[in-house]
Amino acid sequence: MGKETLILEDIGIKFNLAAKRSKEIKDILPSLFRNGKKQEFWALKDINFSLERGDRLGILGLNGAGKSTLLKVIAGVFKPTEGKVTHKGTIVPLLELGAGFEKQYTGTENIFLYGAMLGYSKKYLERKYDEIVKFSGLKKFIDVPIQNYSSGMRSKLGFSIATIAEPEILILDEVLSVGDGKFRRKSEDKIHSMMEGGTTVLFVSHSLEQVKRICNKAMILENGKILEFGEIDHISERYAKMLE
């Protein structure tokens, strides 16, 4: 695999509208009916790229371009219809922060539950518990059931658990927009420190400025295909013109 930590070869994913009943359908609704009603459509097609250790890739595109679908394929949530994903090391996907929380359990109980889902051992979580709670800023509420948390509080706790280790590949889907401004800055600093350790990052954000701060590479997705891929300055300039 050489220096690459992630390789996507000829990735395509086809959805059947008649069989599709999950909320991911919202990701691609704007492109469904452009050419008349379809029962099947390609959410992604002919996706080819590779990333090396420490690369930070910003994934840009309008709603319905296929950004979240692409991240879910890389994370293993969706199985591609064609092509293959090859990766080196562990992948931690931060797609829907706190999606694995049990609402009737406390913050403390969910640290161990969610952490286990992400592959962390109980002993490791015990060792990192104080650090997780401190980063989340939720010490006063850590013994309160999650059902009494706001969505921002759940996201803070989810982010704090998921980023406690340094995976080889980190997938971020709109998760740095959660919480208040102070927590967003702290989250961004955390991502930067992980990148300094060599973590490869795939990042989706509606904030072009945030993508420019974090990423060294970027791609523009349009209708499930890569429109352009390259260095961040060139791609962000091209994307800004698309948004005018």
N, C-alpha and C positions, 0 to 999 in steps of 0.2 A: 504493500500500500504506500510505500515511500514515506514522505513527510506529511501526507494528507491524513487528517483525522476524520474527514467525512467526504464521501463520493456519492453523487447521485447520477445514475446512468439511465437515460431514456425513460424517466419516470412519467407515467400517465395514470390517471385515476378516473374511472368512469362511474357515474352514479345513475341508478335507475330511479326515475321519479316515482314510478308506481310503487317501488319497494321502499323508498326513502321516507323515513318517519322521524328523523332525529333533528334536533335544533340546528345542526350544522348546515341545514338547507339554507338558513338565512345568509350564510357566507357567500352564496352564489346566486341568490335570487335575481339580482339585477341583470344577470346575463342569460337567464333561462329562456326568455321568450323573444329574443331579438330577431330570430329567423323563423318565427312561427312556433307553435307548440311542439315540444319534443318529449319523448318518453325517456330517452337516454341522452346524456351529455357528458363531455369530457371536462371535468373541473380542473384538471392539470393535463398537459400534453407536452412531450418532448423536453422534459426538464433535465438538463445536464449541467452540473458544475461540481467543483471540489473546493474544499477549504483546508488550509494547513493549521497546525497548532498555533493558537493565539490570534487567528483571524477573527474579526468581528464583522459579520455580514448584516447590513440593514436591508430588510425586505420591504420594498415600497410598492404601492399600487392603490387604485381606487377601490371602493367597496365592491366586492364580488370578483376581484381579480384572482383570488385563490390563495391569498397569503396564509390564512389560518389553516386551510386544507393542506398546504405544503408543510407547515410545521407539524401537523398531526401525522402526516406520512413519515416524516423524519423521526418523530417521537415513537412511532409504532402504533399509534392509535388507529390509523387507517392503513390497510394493506393495499399497496398500489396494484392497479389492474395490470400494468406492465412495467418493466424495468426493475432496477434494484438499488437499494440503499446499503452502502457499506460504511461502517464507522469503527473507529478505534477508541476503546475505553467506554466509560459510563456516560449516559445521557440523562440529564435532569431537565424535564420539561416544566416550565412555569406557564401553563396555558390558561387554566382557570383556577386562580389561587383560592385555596380552601374548598375546592369542589369535593374533596374526599372527607371533609369534616362531618362528624356526627353531631347534629344540632343539640341533642339532649346531653351530650358530654361537655365537661368543662374544658377551658383552654388547655389546662395541664394534660388532661386525658387525651385531647386531640393532638397535642405535640407528639405523644408516643404513638398514637394511631396513624396519623398522617406521615410521621417520620418513618414508621415501619413500611407504609405503602411506597415510600420513596427509596426503600432499601436500606435504611439505617438501622443498626442493631439497638436493642434496648440499652445496652451498656454504653454505647456511643452517645445516645440521646440523653442518658442520665448525666454523662460527663459534660455535655453541651447545653443542658437545660437552662442554667442561669444565663448563659450567653444569648440563647434564643429569646428568653423572656425580656432581657435588657434591651436587645435590639428592637423588639416589637413595641416596646414602650407600654406594654399592657399589664404590668405587674399588679396593679390594683384590681384587674378584672380576670386574672388568670384562673381563679377558682369559680368563675361564673360560667354557666352553660352557654355554649356558642350561640344558641338560639336568641340570646339577649344581646349579642354583638351586632353592631352595624356592619354593613358590607365592607366599609373601609377598615374596621377592626379585624374582620376575618382575613382580608387581604394582607394586612400587616403581619398577622401571625403566620399565614401561609408562606409569605415571602421569607420571613425570618427562619422558618423550619427548612424550607427548600434550599436556601443558600448557605446553610451552616457548613457544608462540605464544599470542596472544589472539584466538581466533575470535569471530565475532559471536554464535554460539550454541554452548553447551557442554552436552552431554548426559551425565549421571552416573547410572549404575545400580549402586548399592551399592558404589561404588569407594572411598568414604572410610572404609570399615570394614576396609581392608587394612593389613597391616603392624602394627608395634608402636604403642603410645600416642604416642610422640614423633613418628613419621612421620604418624600420623593428624592430630595437631595442626598439623604443618607443611603437610600437604595441605589442611586446612581454611583455613589462612592464605593459601595459594596461591590457592584458589578465591575467597576474599574480595578479594584484590588484583586478580584478573581481573574480578570484578564491578564494582570501582571504576573499571575501564577501560571499562565499558559493556557487558560481555559478558552476554548473556541466558542464564540457566541453567535447565535442567530436571533435577530431582534426585529420585531414588528412594532411600529409606533406610528401614530398619525402625526407626530411632531417631527418635522424634517430637521429642525434645529437639534432635537435630542438625538436623532440618528447620526447627525454630523458630529456631535460631541463624542459619541460612543464608538462609532464604527470606522473601520478603515476601508471596507468594501461595501458595495451595495448592488442590488438588482431591482429592476422595475418589472413587475408582473402585470400582464394585461390579458384578460380573458383566458387565464390558466397557462399562459406561455411567457417565457422570459423575453421581454422586449429589449432589455439591455443589462449588461453585467460588467462591473469594472471598479475602478478606484472611486472612493466616496465623493471626491470633489466634482469629478466629471458627471457622475450619475445624479448627484443631488442637484446640480445645475440643470440637467436635462429634465428632472422630475419637477423642479420649481416652474419651469416653462410650461409643462403639461398642466399645472394647476392654475395658470394665469387665466 
